[in-house]
Amino acid sequence: MPRRLAILGSTGSIGVQALDVVSRAGGELSVVALSAATAWEPLLEQAKRFCVERIALSDPDAAALAAESWTEGEVLGGPDGLVRLITECGCDMVLNAIVGSAGLVPTVAALGEGIDLALANKESLVVGGELVTQLAQATGATIIPVDSEHSALHQLLAAERPGTVDRLILTASGGPFRGRTAAELDDVTVEQALAHPTWAMGGKITIDSATLMNKGLELIEAHYLFGTPYEQIDIVVHPQSIIHSLVQLCDGATLAHLGYPDMRVPISYAVHYPERVDVPVKALDLVELGALTFEPADTTTFACVRLAREAAIAGGTAPCTLNAANEVAVYAFLGGRLRFLDIAAVIEETLAELGAAPVHSFESLGHADAAARRVADALVQARATA
């Protein structure tokens, strides 16, 4: 029997590549459900191509338009519709490629049903890490990371016994502004920030890579995925993006996961796990590469890395506040309402105002998220009118 997949965020970059992996799987994988936020026309094309009978759109208006145009299957709308899609489609695995904190609810829905999760939505663990991992343990569901760095760590750690790992090292490309000073970033445009040197991603994730917030979020994700203390997780800038992560062991050995940057590799690993299958990517040629270089992360110019680590250590609602403020600030920058360097400033001021409160439930996270968005929105507006 093929593994039955529900792919959430299927019209985004990760979702499209996941469908490419499915199409090459030779019948080992099947798609039983698809979802998107607002892009209903591409979603219908995907549903028809993969013979999917049930889809969901988190935007109710988009869901209504899709339902008018598609009579071959069922269209579900809104957050409740997305939860129904997961719980009623009979899937074996959910691939969550939704962008932002909106991915938390479907993560909880999947794990709550004991469904294995291929996780490309790092915010699920940034916002609700402790509760999410407890839920997975309670239901026996497996979380397989899809981020290239965490997929690499998952593979490197597979054969290691507890107590043998000294450090985890996440690599970062450095983004389009690697090596620049804060003064040189004062007048950065949206177009410049979206010009990532290595990866082709959506707007929000690309800006997170430009500010290095993406690496800060990955720090928190790694902590929850692998149970590693923050003081044992490092970030190193590696411009070639060939080494995706490293693990330092107690005997002095360091293990590295290498490969050309291609998201089909970690996607394939996750959806086929624990099996491995052929992926049509170029074999690594070290002689052709010639050299691999490394630099420390500049946490002064790129303050988002520092803020993420501080929020992580503070714990409680601080990572949720960090993520919400970042989402508000990034979309304000993309909309031309905030300067690039002010993204970090808005996040830092929001964290300072709200602090860190204990997390007792997913409901408390919802309240923290809403409060952070209100404060960050006000800070953005104050800068726009200054």
N, C-alpha and C positions, 0 to 999 in steps of 0.2 A: 504494500500500500504506500502511495506517495505521502510525504509529509504535507499536511494541509496548512497553508499560511494565510493569515490575515495581515495585510500590509497597510499600515496607517501612515498617512502622508505620502501616498504613492505617486503624487504628481511632482514632488520635490526631487532634488538631485539624488538623494539616497534611495528614495522609492523607485525612481526610474531605473537606477542601476540594479536594484533588487529584482525588478521585473526582468531585466536582462539576464541576471543569474538564473532566474526561474526558467526562462525560455531556453537556456542552454543545458538545463539539468536532465534532459532526456527522460522526462516522466517521473523523476524521483521527487519532484516538488509540484504541488498544485496550489493555485490561489483560489481561496473561497470567499474572500472579502477584501474590499479596498475602501480607503477613505481619503478625503482631502479637506481643506479648509473652505475655500471658495471656488476653486478651479473645476467647475462641474463638467465643462466640455471635455477637457483632457481626461478626466476621470471616467466619463462614459466611454471614451475611445478605449481606454485600458480595460474596462469591464467587458466590452464586446470582444476585444482581442483575446482575453483570457477566460472567456465564457463564465464570468462571475455574475451571479444572480442577485447579490445584495451589496449595496454600497452605502456609504454615509458621508454627509457633508456637515461639518460643524457649524457652518453658517446656514441658518434656516431659510433665508431667501435664496441662496444658491441651491439648497436642497429642493425647494419648490420648483425652481426652473428646471432642475434635472428631472424631477418627477413628471413634469409636463412633456419632456422630450424623450423619455425612455419608458417604454411599456414592457420591455423584456424581463425586468426584474424589479426589486424593491429598493426604494430610496429612503434612507433614514436621515433625520435632520436634528441638529443641535447636539449638545453634550450628552443628553440622554440617549439619543439615537446612536451615538458612537459607542456608548456602553452596551447597548443592545446588540450592535453589530458584533462586538467581541464575544459576548456571552451566549449568543444564539447561533453563531455561524458554524459551530462544530470544528473549529480549527485546533491544530496541535501546537501551533506556535504563533505568537503575535510579533511582528516586526514593527516596533514603534519608531517611526522616523518623523514624528511631528516636531515642529520647531517650538522651543520655548516651554514655559511652565504649563501650557495647555496640554502637554504630554503626560502630566502626572496622573490625571483621572483615568485615562485608558491603561496606564501602567498598573494602577491599583486594581482596575477591573480585571485585567488579565491575570495578575498574580492571585487575586482573590478567588478566582476560579481554578487555580492550580495549573494555569496554562503557562508553558515555557515562554520566555520573553527574550527576543533578540533586540537589544536596547541600543538605539541610536539617539535617543532623547536623553542627553546627559542631565537635563534639568530635573528629571524625575528623581535622581539621586541627590542633586544639589539642594533641591527644595525639601524633599522628604526622605532623605537617605536612611535614617535610623528606622523610621516606620516602614518604609518600603522593604528594606532588607529583612526586618522582622516578619513582615507579611509573607515574603517568599519562603522563609524558613518554616513558617507555620503551615503553609499549604503544600510545601515540597516542590514548588515551581523553581525552575532553573533560570537564572539571568545570564545570558551570554552577551558580552559587550560587542558593539559594532564599531565604535570609534576605533580608528586604526591603532592608536596608542594603547588603548585598553585591551583590544583584541591581541596585540602583541604581548602584553603582560600576561593575559590569560593563558596564552600558549607557552610562554617562558616559565610560568609558575606551575604548570600542570604536573610536572614530575618532582617538584620540590616538596620536601617534608616540612611541617611546621618547625620554626626555629632556625631554618637555614638561610633565610633571606634577611640581609642587612639593610638594603635600600632598593627602592624603585626609582627609576629615572625616566621621566617623560621628556621627549624631545619636542622642540617647537621650531617651525621654519623661521620664525622671527617676523613673518608677515611682510607687507610691502614697505614698511618704514624701518626695517632693521638698520641699526647704526645711526639713526638720526637723533638729534637732541630735541628737547621740548621746544626750543626756539624755532627749529626747522619744521615743526609740526603745527605751528600757530595758525597757518592759513590752509590746512589740508582740505581738499574738496572730497565730496562723496565719491566721485569717479576715481580719484587717486586711492582712496581707502578700499574700494571694491576691486582693485587690480591686484589680486593675490598672486604671488610668484609661483605657487605650486599647485594648489587645489582649486577646482571649480565647484563653488558652493553657492548656497542662497545668500541673500543680502545680509540678514542678521548674523549668520555664522561668519561670513566674511569680515564684517566689521569687528566682531569679537576676536577674530584672528589678528586684525590690524592693531587692536588695543592690547592684545595678549590676554584679554579676559577669557578667551576660549581655553587657554592653558590653565588659568586659575580655576575655572569650572571643572576641568579635567582632573586637577589636583583633588578636589572634593570627591569627584566620582571615583577616583582610584582608591581613596580612603575607605569608602563604603563597599566597593566591589571586592577588595582584597583584605580588608581588615587591618590595614597598615597605618600606624601612627603618622601624623602629618610631618613630624620631624624626621621621618625616614623616607620621605618622598621629595625628590629634587626635580627641578626643571632646567633643562639645558637647551640652548639654541643650537640647532643643527640645520643650516640653510639648505642642504641638499635633500632633506626629507627622505633619506634612504634608511637610516636606522629609526625605527618607529618607537621603540622603548628599550630600556636595558634593565637588568636585574643584577645587583651585586650580592654575592653570597658570602657566607661566613668564612669560607676557606680561601677567600681572596679572588675567586673567579668572578668574572662579569659576563653574563649572557646577553646577547643582543639579537633582536629580530630585525632582519634587513629585507628590503624589497623596494622596487620602484613604487611611487605613490599611485595606487589604484584602489579605489574603495570596493571594487568587486571582490578583492581578496578577503578583507574582513567580513564582508557581507556573506560570501560563500561559506566561510568558516563557521559563522554563526548559524545560518539556516540549515547547514548539513551536520552540525555538531552532534555526536562526536566523530563523525566520518570526515574524511577529506576527499575532495574531488578535483579534477583538472579545472583550472581557470585559464582562459586564453590571454595570459599576460607575458610580457617579455622576461626572459630569464635574466637575473642580475649579472652584469658584467663588471667586475671590480676593476679590471684593467682599463676599460673604457671610462669609468668614473674617474680614475686617477687619484683622487683625494677626497676625504671626508673631513669636514672641519666642525669645530664646536666653539661656542662662546657662552659666557654667563648671560642670563636674562637681565636686562636693564630694568630693574624695578623702580628706578627713580623716574625715568622718562615714561615708562609704561606702568603707571601706578596701579592698574587694575590687577596685576599679578599680586602685588603686595596686599591690596584690599581683599582679594579672594582668600589669601592665606590667613589674614587677620580675622575675617569673618568665620572661616572654617574653625580656627582655634577657639573663637568665642563661642561657637556652637549655638544651640537653641534655634531661635528664629533668625539669627544673623545671616546664614547662607540664603535663606528664603528672601530676606530683605535685599541682600546683595543682588540676587538674580532679578527680582522685580524691578529694582531701581535701574539695573543695567538694561533690561528690556525697554523701559520707558526712555532712557537716555539714548539708546541706539536708534530706536525708531524716530526719536526727535531729530537726531543727526541725519538720518536718511531722508527725513522730510524737510531738511534745511532750517530747522528751528534751534539747532544747538551746534556749537563748534566742537571739533573733534576732541580737543583737550578737555572740554567741559564734561565729556562723558564720565571720566573718572571723578571729576569734582562733584557731580551730582550724586554719584554712588557714595562717595565718602561722606558727604553732608547728610544723606539719607540714613546711612548707618549710624552716624554720630547722633542724630536726633532720636532714632528709634531704639538703638541698643539691641540687646539680645534677651529674649524672654524664653522660658522653658516651652518645649513642644509636648503637648499632651495628646494631641489628636490631629488628624488631617484637617479638621475644622479650624483648629487654631492656626494651622499653616495658611488656610484661606484668609483668615483675618489679618495675619501678618503680611501676606501678599498684597491685600487691598490697601492696608495702611501705607506700605512702602510705595505703592503706585501713587497714592494721593500726595505724599510728601514729594516724591520725585517729580510729579507733574507740576506742582507748585514751584519747585526749584527751576525747572525748565522754563516756565512762564516768566519767572522773575528775571531770568537771564535774557529772555527775548524782549522784554520791555525796558531793560536797563539802558 
